[in-house]
Amino acid sequence: LPSIDTLFAKIEAGGAGLTEFASATGLPNRFLLPKGNDKGLEFDLVVAVTDGDADAAVPGLHENTKYNHYGANGV
């Protein structure tokens, strides 16, 4: 099982070429995966990518940076 340091190193290595994006936030600080056991563990990892501008429930969400936290910013 990789350590959190190994996961962050892989995230940093995989972030090359993301200069066109304003922010590459990396692995969220509360991102948890099941640890499993010696026989393994099957689970489904579901990821949803949406249009943040169209789906925002708060007006001006992308302009407000006073309280939002997106994980490990700067990865």
Secondary structure, 3 states (H helix, E strand, C coil): CCCHHHHHHHHHHHCCCCCCCCCCCCCCCCCCCCCCCCCCCCCCCCCCCCCHHHHCCCCCCCCCCCCCCCCCCCC
